[in-house]
Amino acid sequence: MDIYNNPTFNMACRQFDLVADRLQIPDDERGRLKFPKRSMTVALPIHCDDGSTKVFAGYRVQHHLTLGPTKGGLRYHPDVTIGEVAALAMWMSWKCALTGLPYGGAKGGITCDPRKLSITELERLTRRYTQEMIPFIGEKVDVMAPDMGTNEQTMAWIMDTYSVHTGYTVPGIVTGKPVAIGGSLGRREATGRGVGYLINRALDTTGLAANNCRAVVQGFGNVGSVTAFSLAKYGVKVVAVSDMFGGIYNPKGLDLAAVEKYQEEKKSLAGFPGAEAVTNEQLLLLPCEILVPAALERQITEANAGKIQCRILAEAANGPTTPEADVILDQRPEIFIIPDILCNAGGVIVSYFEWVQDLQSFFWTESEVMDKLFRIMETAFAQTLNMSRKQKVTMRTAALSLGIKRVQEAKKLRGLFP
């Protein structure tokens, strides 16, 4: 499977292999669990506003369909590769199994810089991608959602393109779409609110008081910003945040409303008054009680894992900590880790709720959505913490073990078609 050769996919495989060794999964079962069921690469030619024609590369990876349709985001980023997408699809599989959702993992991406494309170019690119993917997607086959570089509008274009093809409206083809066309209340905020909820539970577990804690958030996009506001509601002081251009730091605490307004106006955090400029690398090493990597993969490495100064590491991003860094963090019992497949599961949980509401054409209030979200996250957190303590393993090992074991058992029960 050399087509997936990529540092992020190799990292996901390394995590799987470590847990598979611990679970004593037979060698002849590992490939079927690890490698994607189906991968698509498509060429996406579009007419650009300047009259030229450009061709972009698009990907979709469906990791497994054993428990139900596949589920996963669609990201637009200049560095998207099929290997990265495959890793994210694998993590989504374990995440869905850990939280008890009837899904396999999927992920999609287009190698592009959405900031350099006009709104009309983005629409053409999205609709072309959807058209190319129609043979492989469906509300009971593969359901997309927003990810980095995409949003509610992207999902609306996908839904419309697919619905025009079928001849009738199919709201369940995507989640994370506008509420006006079948989206769920609370979906946009779900991942960040889930991160905030689990950090609050981790504070209870470690005996820390929220009003005595400082938080540092790497990434002030949708997930990072909602997480920061959620922590502030719990009484935590947010002292640093960042975006792709760098970060800002004020040990006395940041005015998050002012930060959000400034970012909306300037499209960057750079130059925010009343705060010290820091790089994303420096931000990870700032003294704090709560560190939230909410940006890209592989941010905490063997080079900085021994230097981070936090008590709780809440992985709001996918794969922010490398296996080499985990070895170092294992020797630092003072740091409580909320692993990514648990920490950021709020998004896919409420995507599941949206999908169910669309299939039934029966919609819930936001309070109902949030109540159901926190119930599922509480169960997954308690199961992971219980295994971690009973079997004396890390929280990551416990979470991955629960997810991988459930997929393995489901595959065994279904058998292997001749």
URMOTA-V364443 format. One record per backbone hydrogen bond with DSSP energy under -0.5 kcal/mol. NH is the residue of the N-H (numbers start at 1). CO is the residue of the C=O. If there is no record, write none. Layout:
# URMOTA-V364443
NH,CO + NH,CO
This chain:
# URMOTA-V364443
4,1 + 5,2 + 10,6 + 11,7 + 12,8 + 13,9 + 14,10 + 15,11 + 16,12 + 17,13 + 18,14 + 19,15 + 20,16 + 21,17 + 22,18 + 23,19 + 24,20 + 24,21 + 25,20 + 29,26 + 30,26 + 30,27 + 31,27 + 33,29 + 34,30 + 35,31 + 37,62 + 37,63 + 38,62 + 40,60 + 42,58 + 44,56 + 45,43 + 46,54 + 48,46 + 48,52 + 51,48 + 54,46 + 56,44 + 56,54 + 58,42 + 59,109 + 60,40 + 61,107 + 62,38 + 63,61 + 63,105 + 64,105 + 70,141 + 71,104 + 72,143 + 74,145 + 75,108 + 76,148 + 77,75 + 77,110 + 80,77 + 85,81 + 86,82 + 87,83 + 88,84 + 89,85 + 90,86 + 91,87 + 92,88 + 93,89 + 94,90 + 95,91 + 96,92 + 97,93 + 98,94 + 99,95 + 100,97 + 101,96 + 103,101 + 104,69 + 106,71 + 107,61 + 108,73 + 109,59 + 110,75 + 111,57 + 112,77 + 112,110 + 114,112 + 116,113 + 117,114 + 122,118 + 123,119 + 124,120 + 125,121 + 126,122 + 127,123 + 128,124 + 129,125 + 130,126 + 131,127 + 132,128 + 133,129 + 134,130 + 134,131 + 136,133 + 137,133 + 137,134 + 138,142 + 141,138 + 142,138 + 143,70 + 144,173 + 145,72 + 147,74 + 150,147 + 155,151 + 156,152 + 157,153 + 158,154 + 159,155 + 160,156 + 161,157 + 162,158 + 163,159 + 164,160 + 165,161 + 166,162 + 167,163 + 168,163 + 173,170 + 174,171 + 175,144 + 181,178 + 182,179 + 183,178 + 187,184 + 190,186 + 190,187 + 193,189 + 194,190 + 195,191 + 196,192 + 197,193 + 198,194 + 199,195 + 200,196 + 201,197 + 202,198 + 203,199 + 204,200 + 205,201 + 206,202 + 207,203 + 208,203 + 212,209 + 213,210 + 215,237 + 216,290 + 217,240 + 218,216 + 218,292 + 219,217 + 220,242 + 225,221 + 226,222 + 227,223 + 228,224 + 229,225 + 230,226 + 231,227 + 232,228 + 233,229 + 234,230 + 235,231 + 235,232 + 236,231 + 237,213 + 238,236 + 239,215 + 239,237 + 240,215 + 241,248 + 242,217 + 243,246 + 246,243 + 247,278 + 248,241 + 249,276 + 250,239 + 253,250 + 254,238 + 256,254 + 259,255 + 260,256 + 261,257 + 262,258 + 263,259 + 264,260 + 265,261 + 266,262 + 267,263 + 272,269 + 275,272 + 276,249 + 278,247 + 283,279 + 284,280 + 285,282 + 286,283 + 288,309 + 289,214 + 290,214 + 291,312 + 292,216 + 293,291 + 294,218 + 294,292 + 298,319 + 299,320 + 300,320 + 301,299 + 304,301 + 305,301 + 307,304 + 308,304 + 309,286 + 311,289 + 312,289 + 313,336 + 314,291 + 314,312 + 315,313 + 315,338 + 316,293 + 316,314 + 317,293 + 319,317 + 322,300 + 326,322 + 327,323 + 328,324 + 329,325 + 330,326 + 331,328 + 332,329 + 335,332 + 336,311 + 336,334 + 337,335 + 338,313 + 339,337 + 342,339 + 343,339 + 344,340 + 345,342 + 347,344 + 349,345 + 350,346 + 351,347 + 352,348 + 353,349 + 354,350 + 355,351 + 356,352 + 357,353 + 358,354 + 359,355 + 360,356 + 361,357 + 362,357 + 369,365 + 370,366 + 371,367 + 372,368 + 373,369 + 374,370 + 375,371 + 376,372 + 377,373 + 378,374 + 379,375 + 380,376 + 381,377 + 382,378 + 383,379 + 384,380 + 385,381 + 386,382 + 387,383 + 388,384 + 389,385 + 390,386 + 391,387 + 392,388 + 393,388 + 398,394 + 399,395 + 400,396 + 401,397 + 402,398 + 403,399 + 404,400 + 405,401 + 406,402 + 407,403 + 408,404 + 409,405 + 410,406 + 411,407 + 412,408 + 413,409 + 414,410 + 415,411 + 417,415
